[in-house]
Amino acid sequence: MCNHLRVAREFGLVRERNKNYFLTDIGDKYVSSSDSGIFIDKLSQNQIEILKQYISKDPFYSSSVFGIYSIVESAFILSRNYYPIDLSFLRKMFQIISGKVNEWRATRSLSTATYTYLNFAIDLELLGKIGEKVVITPAGFKFILMLQLHKSIEMIESLSMDQFRKEQ
């Protein structure tokens, strides 16, 4: 149960106040989108969409959200040269993209982190795994391209605002 609350908090589904947990607006939406109305291991299609939209709006919201974004981005970058992607290549690229080169030095910690976030991405239907190979799903391609588009737009808007301030 503690692990579920931590994950729910990482995804902005719940907030803690005075040792009590409350559903956020997105948490209400997530729970009402469940096929059975309770937390279960298999996500409904609506829940998957809610989480993907949430991640794409703010990939830096929490370490879990950033981890999912990073594993998909790592697969996308590697897919330019290798496809399907070898899991060993994905581990190394994920370590670099997520900025955890110094934290995940031990093979076991890197493997555990990769396994965890890869499974999140698989549950969200962004990536798939066949043996020791990883593939990007069509939803995963759309997801990462939309994130890159949002990043580019924000960067352009930021540069435009900087230029506007200089002209004032």
C-alpha positions as CSV (number, residue, x, y, z in Angstrom):
1,M,0.0,0.0,0.0
2,C,2.8,2.4,0.8
3,N,4.4,1.8,-2.6
4,H,1.0,2.6,-4.3
5,L,0.7,5.9,-2.3
6,R,4.3,6.9,-3.3
7,V,3.6,6.2,-7.0
8,A,0.2,8.0,-6.8
9,R,2.0,11.0,-5.2
10,E,4.7,10.9,-7.9
11,F,2.1,11.1,-10.6
12,G,0.1,13.9,-8.9
13,L,-2.9,11.6,-8.2
14,V,-2.9,12.3,-4.5
15,R,-1.7,14.9,-2.1
16,E,-0.7,14.4,1.5
17,R,-1.9,16.8,4.2
18,N,-1.5,16.1,7.9
19,K,-0.8,12.4,7.3
20,N,-4.1,12.2,5.3
21,Y,-4.2,11.6,1.6
22,F,-6.6,13.3,-0.8
23,L,-7.3,12.8,-4.5
24,T,-6.2,15.6,-6.7
25,D,-8.4,16.6,-9.7
26,I,-6.3,14.3,-12.0
27,G,-6.6,11.6,-9.3
28,D,-10.4,11.9,-9.4
29,K,-10.3,11.6,-13.1
30,Y,-7.9,8.6,-12.9
31,V,-10.0,6.7,-10.4
32,S,-13.3,7.4,-12.2
33,S,-11.7,6.1,-15.4
34,S,-10.9,2.7,-13.8
35,D,-12.8,-0.3,-15.2
36,S,-13.7,-1.4,-11.7
37,G,-13.5,1.9,-9.8
38,I,-10.5,0.7,-7.6
39,F,-6.7,0.6,-8.0
40,I,-5.8,-2.6,-9.9
41,D,-2.7,-3.8,-11.6
42,K,-4.1,-3.4,-15.1
43,L,-4.7,0.1,-16.3
44,S,-7.8,0.9,-18.3
45,Q,-7.3,2.6,-21.7
46,N,-8.6,5.9,-20.2
47,Q,-6.2,5.7,-17.3
48,I,-3.3,5.1,-19.7
49,E,-4.3,8.2,-21.7
50,I,-4.7,10.3,-18.6
51,L,-1.2,9.4,-17.4
52,K,0.4,9.9,-20.9
53,Q,-1.2,13.4,-21.2
54,Y,0.0,14.2,-17.6
55,I,3.6,13.2,-18.4
56,S,3.6,15.0,-21.7
57,K,2.4,18.3,-20.1
58,D,5.2,18.3,-17.4
59,P,7.9,15.6,-17.9
60,F,9.8,17.1,-15.0
61,Y,7.0,16.9,-12.4
62,S,8.6,14.1,-10.4
63,S,11.4,11.6,-10.6
64,S,9.0,8.9,-11.7
65,V,7.4,11.0,-14.5
66,F,10.9,12.1,-15.6
67,G,12.0,8.4,-15.6
68,I,9.3,7.4,-17.9
69,Y,10.0,10.3,-20.2
70,S,13.7,9.5,-20.1
71,I,13.4,5.8,-21.0
72,V,11.2,6.6,-24.0
73,E,13.5,9.3,-25.1
74,S,16.5,6.9,-24.7
75,A,14.7,4.3,-26.9
76,F,13.9,7.0,-29.5
77,I,17.5,8.2,-29.7
78,L,18.8,4.7,-30.0
79,S,16.2,3.7,-32.6
80,R,18.1,6.0,-35.1
81,N,20.9,3.4,-35.2
82,Y,19.5,0.2,-33.8
83,Y,16.0,-1.3,-34.1
84,P,14.8,-3.2,-32.3
85,I,16.9,-1.8,-29.5
86,D,19.1,-4.0,-27.5
87,L,18.3,-3.8,-23.7
88,S,22.0,-3.4,-22.8
89,F,22.2,-0.3,-25.1
90,L,19.0,1.1,-23.6
91,R,20.3,0.7,-20.0
92,K,23.4,2.8,-20.8
93,M,21.5,5.5,-22.8
94,F,18.9,5.7,-20.0
95,Q,21.6,6.2,-17.4
96,I,23.0,9.1,-19.5
97,I,19.6,10.7,-20.5
98,S,18.2,10.6,-17.0
99,G,21.4,12.2,-15.5
100,K,22.1,9.3,-13.2
101,V,25.6,8.3,-14.4
102,N,27.0,8.8,-10.9
103,E,24.1,7.5,-9.0
104,W,23.5,4.2,-11.0
105,R,27.2,3.1,-11.1
106,A,26.4,-0.4,-9.8
107,T,25.1,-2.8,-12.4
108,R,22.3,-3.9,-10.1
109,S,21.0,-0.3,-9.5
110,L,21.1,0.5,-13.2
111,S,19.3,-2.8,-14.1
112,T,16.6,-2.2,-11.4
113,A,16.0,1.4,-12.5
114,T,15.8,0.4,-16.2
115,Y,13.5,-2.5,-15.4
116,T,11.2,-0.3,-13.3
117,Y,10.8,2.5,-15.8
118,L,10.7,0.2,-18.8
119,N,7.8,-1.6,-17.1
120,F,6.0,1.8,-16.5
121,A,6.5,2.6,-20.2
122,I,5.2,-0.8,-21.2
123,D,2.2,-0.4,-19.0
124,L,1.5,2.9,-20.7
125,E,1.8,1.3,-24.1
126,L,4.8,3.5,-25.1
127,L,7.4,0.7,-25.4
128,G,7.3,-3.0,-25.9
129,K,9.7,-5.7,-25.0
130,I,10.5,-9.0,-26.8
131,G,13.1,-11.0,-25.0
132,E,16.2,-8.7,-24.7
133,K,14.9,-6.3,-27.4
134,V,12.8,-3.1,-26.9
135,V,10.5,-1.5,-29.5
136,I,8.8,1.8,-29.6
137,T,5.0,1.5,-30.1
138,P,3.2,3.9,-32.4
139,A,1.8,5.6,-29.3
140,G,5.4,5.9,-28.0
141,F,6.5,7.6,-31.2
142,K,3.6,10.0,-31.0
143,F,4.3,10.6,-27.3
144,I,8.0,11.5,-27.8
145,L,7.4,13.6,-30.9
146,M,4.7,15.6,-29.0
147,L,7.1,16.1,-26.1
148,Q,9.8,17.4,-28.4
149,L,7.3,19.7,-30.1
150,H,6.2,21.1,-26.7
151,K,9.8,21.6,-25.7
152,S,10.6,23.4,-29.0
153,I,7.5,25.7,-28.6
154,E,8.4,26.6,-25.0
155,M,12.0,27.3,-26.0
156,I,10.8,29.6,-28.9
157,E,8.4,31.4,-26.6
158,S,11.1,31.8,-24.0
159,L,13.4,33.3,-26.6
160,S,10.7,35.6,-27.9
161,M,9.9,36.9,-24.4
162,D,13.7,37.5,-23.8
163,Q,13.8,39.5,-27.1
164,F,10.7,41.4,-26.2
165,R,12.2,42.4,-22.8
166,K,15.4,43.6,-24.4
167,E,13.4,45.8,-26.8
168,Q,11.5,47.4,-23.9
